[in-house]
Amino acid sequence: MSIKIVQNDTRPPLEFSLTQDGAPVDLTGCTVKFYMKDSSTGSVKINGVVCVITDATKGKCRYNWTASDTNTVGTYLGEVEVTFPDTKIQTGFKQLSIIIRDDI
């Protein structure tokens, strides 16, 4: 999946539907975090910022961009990490490709 956003934009939010073997992951009582790093340098841009769970039983959550998230043009890799109520952690295997283009 490829996400495209313009430098310094903070909308639209990044919407996720988390699934396991095609079924929604129940996020009740969970914490979901978003990570993003520069794809060429590996420099971390977003380090585990908590997402908003919008529908726990359907595995839906949202990451709200901040200006500092999108202020640097480049190509990034993003992923989500879920901490379950039993404190076990699962990271989504598929990474997102995030492209930030320069503002005119």
C-alpha positions in Angstrom: 0.0 0.0 0.0 1.3 3.4 -0.9 0.3 6.6 0.9 0.9 10.0 -0.8 0.8 13.3 1.1 2.1 16.8 0.5 4.8 18.3 2.6 3.4 20.0 5.8 -0.2 18.6 5.3 -1.9 17.1 8.2 -5.0 15.7 6.5 -6.4 13.3 5.6 -5.6 11.1 8.6 -4.1 7.7 8.0 -6.8 5.1 8.4 -6.1 1.4 9.2 -8.1 -1.8 9.2 -6.1 -4.4 11.0 -6.7 -8.0 10.1 -5.3 -11.5 10.8 -6.0 -14.2 8.2 -8.7 -12.0 6.7 -10.6 -11.4 9.9 -10.6 -8.1 11.9 -8.2 -8.0 14.9 -10.2 -7.2 18.0 -8.5 -4.1 19.4 -10.6 -3.9 22.6 -8.3 -2.9 25.4 -5.3 -2.7 23.0 -2.9 0.1 22.3 -2.0 0.7 18.7 1.2 2.7 17.8 2.5 4.0 14.5 6.1 4.1 13.4 7.7 5.7 10.3 11.3 5.8 9.1 13.1 7.2 6.1 13.4 4.3 3.6 16.9 5.2 2.4 18.6 6.3 5.7 16.6 4.3 8.2 16.3 7.5 10.3 13.1 7.3 12.5 10.6 10.1 11.9 7.7 8.8 14.0 8.6 6.6 17.0 5.6 4.8 18.4 2.9 7.5 18.5 -0.4 6.2 19.8 -3.2 5.9 17.2 -6.9 6.5 17.8 -9.0 3.3 17.9 -12.2 4.1 15.9 -13.9 0.7 16.0 -12.2 -1.8 18.3 -14.2 -4.9 17.2 -13.7 -4.2 13.5 -9.9 -3.6 14.0 -10.2 0.0 12.8 -7.8 2.8 13.9 -6.5 6.2 12.7 -3.2 8.1 12.9 -3.6 11.9 12.9 -0.6 13.5 11.2 1.2 16.4 12.8 3.1 19.1 10.9 6.4 17.6 12.0 5.5 14.2 10.6 5.2 15.6 7.0 7.7 18.4 7.0 10.5 16.5 5.2 10.1 15.4 1.6 11.0 11.8 0.9 10.0 8.2 0.9 9.3 6.5 4.1 8.2 3.1 5.5 5.5 2.9 8.1 4.1 0.1 10.3 1.7 -0.4 13.2 2.3 -2.2 16.4 -0.5 -3.5 18.6 0.0 -4.1 22.4 -2.8 -6.5 23.6 -4.3 -6.4 27.1 -2.1 -9.3 28.1 1.0 -7.1 27.2 1.9 -9.2 24.2 3.0 -7.3 21.1 2.2 -7.9 17.4 3.6 -5.8 14.6 1.8 -5.7 11.2 4.0 -7.6 8.7 3.1 -5.4 5.7 4.9 -2.1 5.7 3.3 1.0 4.2 5.2 3.1 1.6 4.7 6.8 2.4 5.7 9.4 -0.1 5.9 13.0 0.9 6.3 15.4 -2.0 7.3 19.1 -1.8 4.8 21.8 -1.5 4.7 24.5 -4.2 
